Amino acid sequence: MFTEALRTLVEQTPGGIGAVLMGYDGIAVEHYALPVDDVDLGLVAVEYANVLKEIKKATDILQTGELDEVAILTGGYQVLIRTLTPDYFLGLTLKRDGNAGKGRFLLMREAPGLRALLS
């Protein structure tokens, strides 16, 4: 059900290597990934789910509005995260030199349809 949207995210984003629909509890609903030897994308998703929970808590405490998007840039990868509901988010992992702008656009484009499927 969600696989097609995740595949679209990865395949239409230059440098895209994986996408996941995940709960804040760290349990993946669905994922799609290209074969990558040097990183465990499942572990990346679980660890960033924990970080995202803390960021979400901080925005609640600070009352700065709901969390919409987080971008993480490391030496080798970029991770773009878009919240879907209070319980779920969408993550896209790209190579360091991937096109984050295109990835952000596709995350925004796919979010409403995935949100509707989750409700």
LUMRO-562416 format. One line per field, with one value per residue (C-alpha): residue number from 1; residue in one letter; y negated, x negated, z negated. Coordinates in steps of 0.001 Angstrom, whole numbers, plus 524288, in hexadecimal, padded with zeros to 5 digits. Example, Ala and Ser with C-alpha at 12.3 -4.5 7.8 and 13.67 -1.06 7.14 Angstrom:
num <- c(1 | 2)
residuo <- c(a | s)
py <- c(81194 | 80424)
px <- c(7CFF4 | 7CA9A)
pz <- c(7E188 | 7E41C)
//
This chain:
num <- c(1 | 2 | 3 | 4 | 5 | 6 | 7 | 8 | 9 | 10 | 11 | 12 | 13 | 14 | 15 | 16 | 17 | 18 | 19 | 20 | 21 | 22 | 23 | 24 | 25 | 26 | 27 | 28 | 29 | 30 | 31 | 32 | 33 | 34 | 35 | 36 | 37 | 38 | 39 | 40 | 41 | 42 | 43 | 44 | 45 | 46 | 47 | 48 | 49 | 50 | 51 | 52 | 53 | 54 | 55 | 56 | 57 | 58 | 59 | 60 | 61 | 62 | 63 | 64 | 65 | 66 | 67 | 68 | 69 | 70 | 71 | 72 | 73 | 74 | 75 | 76 | 77 | 78 | 79 | 80 | 81 | 82 | 83 | 84 | 85 | 86 | 87 | 88 | 89 | 90 | 91 | 92 | 93 | 94 | 95 | 96 | 97 | 98 | 99 | 100 | 101 | 102 | 103 | 104 | 105 | 106 | 107 | 108 | 109 | 110 | 111 | 112 | 113 | 114 | 115 | 116 | 117 | 118 | 119)
residuo <- c(m | f | t | e | a | l | r | t | l | v | e | q | t | p | g | g | i | g | a | v | l | m | g | y | d | g | i | a | v | e | h | y | a | l | p | v | d | d | v | d | l | g | l | v | a | v | e | y | a | n | v | l | k | e | i | k | k | a | t | d | i | l | q | t | g | e | l | d | e | v | a | i | l | t | g | g | y | q | v | l | i | r | t | l | t | p | d | y | f | l | g | l | t | l | k | r | d | g | n | a | g | k | g | r | f | l | l | m | r | e | a | p | g | l | r | a | l | l | s)
py <- c(80000 | 7F657 | 7FC92 | 7F588 | 7E814 | 7EBAC | 7F100 | 7E46A | 7DC6B | 7E427 | 7E5D6 | 7D7E9 | 7D168 | 7D0AB | 7D758 | 7DD91 | 7EAA8 | 7ED92 | 7E937 | 7ED76 | 7EB38 | 7ECAF | 7EA92 | 7E265 | 7EF37 | 7F33A | 7FDAD | 7FCB9 | 7FDF9 | 7FF67 | 7FCA9 | 7FCBD | 7FC7E | 7FE76 | 807AE | 80035 | 806E6 | 7FD0A | 7F93E | 80075 | 7F808 | 7FF18 | 7FB86 | 7ED88 | 7EC70 | 7F1D6 | 7E90A | 7DCD3 | 7E041 | 7DEC0 | 7D1B5 | 7CD29 | 7D028 | 7C72B | 7BC4E | 7BDC4 | 7BCBF | 7B062 | 7A9E4 | 7AD4E | 7A7B8 | 79B66 | 79A05 | 7964C | 79D92 | 7AB55 | 7B1D0 | 7B301 | 7B662 | 7B9E6 | 7BAD5 | 7C1C7 | 7C080 | 7C94E | 7CBC6 | 7D62B | 7D493 | 7CBA9 | 7CFA0 | 7C7F0 | 7CA29 | 7C545 | 7C758 | 7CD18 | 7CEAD | 7CDEE | 7DC35 | 7DDAC | 7D77A | 7D965 | 7DA2A | 7D966 | 7DCA6 | 7D73D | 7D7D1 | 7CBCF | 7C5C1 | 7C93E | 7BF19 | 7BB64 | 7B115 | 7BB3E | 7C473 | 7BA11 | 7B71F | 7C583 | 7C75D | 7BBEC | 7C12C | 7CF03 | 7CB4E | 7C85E | 7D558 | 7DD10 | 7D55C | 7D906 | 7E770 | 7E725 | 7E1A9)
px <- c(80000 | 7F53E | 7EA3F | 7ED35 | 7EC69 | 7DF9F | 7D9DC | 7DDC4 | 7D6AC | 7CA22 | 7CA0E | 7CE06 | 7C473 | 7B6B1 | 7AE08 | 7B986 | 7B666 | 7C18B | 7CEB1 | 7D672 | 7E3E8 | 7E1FD | 7E891 | 7E247 | 7E133 | 7D67E | 7DE89 | 7DE6D | 7EB98 | 7E500 | 7D7DB | 7D15F | 7C2AF | 7B88D | 7AD70 | 7A319 | 7973D | 7921F | 79E46 | 7A983 | 7B527 | 7BE10 | 7B527 | 7B435 | 7C308 | 7C46C | 7B9D9 | 7BF1F | 7CCCB | 7C766 | 7C130 | 7CDAD | 7D596 | 7CC98 | 7CD9C | 7DC64 | 7DC63 | 7D426 | 7DD7F | 7E8D6 | 7E1E4 | 7DDE2 | 7EB6C | 7E595 | 7EFC1 | 7F084 | 7E45C | 7E50E | 7D78C | 7C9DD | 7BD89 | 7B148 | 7A494 | 79908 | 78C18 | 791E4 | 7A09B | 7AC4A | 7B8B7 | 7C51F | 7D0B0 | 7DEA7 | 7E8FB | 7F5CB | 7FE1E | 7FBC6 | 7F7A3 | 7F0A6 | 7E609 | 7DFEE | 7D12C | 7C8BA | 7BA2D | 7B172 | 7A312 | 79BB9 | 79BD0 | 7AA13 | 7B42D | 7BA74 | 7C30B | 7C960 | 7CA91 | 7D165 | 7DAB5 | 7DE1E | 7E015 | 7E999 | 7F079 | 7F21D | 7F59B | 80432 | 806EA | 7FF8E | 8063C | 81382 | 80FC4 | 80BAB | 818A3)
pz <- c(80000 | 7FC47 | 80414 | 810C7 | 80A71 | 803B3 | 8104D | 8173B | 80CE0 | 80E54 | 81D03 | 8207F | 81726 | 81CBE | 812AD | 80B8E | 80543 | 7FBDC | 7F6B4 | 7EAE3 | 7E532 | 7D6AF | 7C9B7 | 7BF28 | 7B7AD | 7C14A | 7C81C | 7D6E7 | 7DDA6 | 7EAE9 | 7F113 | 7FE55 | 8004E | 80AAF | 80733 | 7FF85 | 7F9A7 | 7EFE5 | 7E818 | 7E194 | 7E56D | 7DBE1 | 7D09B | 7D59D | 7D586 | 7C7BE | 7C223 | 7C8B3 | 7C3DD | 7B615 | 7B97D | 7C003 | 7B3B5 | 7AC0C | 7B62C | 7B609 | 7A72B | 7A7D5 | 7B179 | 7A871 | 79C88 | 7A3D7 | 7A9E2 | 7B700 | 7BF04 | 7C427 | 7C989 | 7D866 | 7DD57 | 7D8D1 | 7E118 | 7DC79 | 7E3F5 | 7E0E0 | 7E78F | 7F059 | 7F071 | 7EF63 | 7E851 | 7EADB | 7E1E2 | 7E396 | 7D927 | 7DDBE | 7D17E | 7C2D9 | 7C39E | 7D0C3 | 7D903 | 7E64F | 7E7DA | 7F403 | 7F3FA | 7FEB6 | 801C8 | 7FD06 | 80AA8 | 80D53 | 8111E | 80423 | 80A85 | 81340 | 807A8 | 7FF6F | 80AA4 | 80C51 | 7FDAC | 7FD9B | 809A7 | 8046F | 7F663 | 7F84E | 7FF0F | 7F4C1 | 7E9EF | 7EFBD | 7F03D | 7E1F3 | 7DD23)
//
